[in-house]
Amino acid sequence: MITLIVNVSGVLLMAAIVWWFWLYRPGLAAQPDAVGIVQITVANGVYSPDHISVPVNHPTTLRFLRKDSSACASTVIFEELGISAELPLGEAKEVVITPVAPGHYSFSCPMKMYRGSLEVKDE
């Protein structure tokens, strides 16, 4: 009986890992407010919102508020855009981006456990 419980638990854990890292798709994209700011909270292992849509060639401020004390949450990296920023715990950190080409760009922590996507659209 114990073997069955352990095996079922293992399969469920593997399914959860596959869903989290490969199958999960974000919902509707967050948009910048009237002054071009998107508020992003870093807590409980996620960026919220984790899917952001911005117009091409417009400066946008991504305001990160880190509430998670995990060391992995201390840095956000936009690899394709060549941007990296340290996120202090409990303080807002603004990252200004001006994407010059439409497309999908990912952002994450250094270990890629916190993940998000930036969709850059033509107007």
C-alpha positions, 0 to 999 in steps of 0.5 A: 500500500505504501508503495502505491501511495509513493508511486502515485505521488511521484507521478502527480509530482512529475505531471505538475512539473511538466505542466509548470515548466512546459505546458503552462500558457499565460492568460491575457497580457497586461498593458502599460497604464496611461503613463507607460508603466506596468506594475509587476509583483514578484512573489510566491515563485511567480511574476504577476502579471507574467505576460505583458504586451507593449508597443514597439519603439515606445519607452515602457517602465516595468516596475518590479516589486519583489516580495519574495525573499528567495535569492533567485527572485533578486534578479530579472533578466531580459536575455534577448534585450540585453537587460538585467536588473537587481530587484531589492526586497520590498522596494520598487525597481523600475526597468525602462525598456524601449523594444525596437522590434516586434516579437516575443521576448522572455524574462526570468530569474537566473535559474529560469524558475520565475518566468514571464513573457513580453509581447512587442506589437506594431501599433 
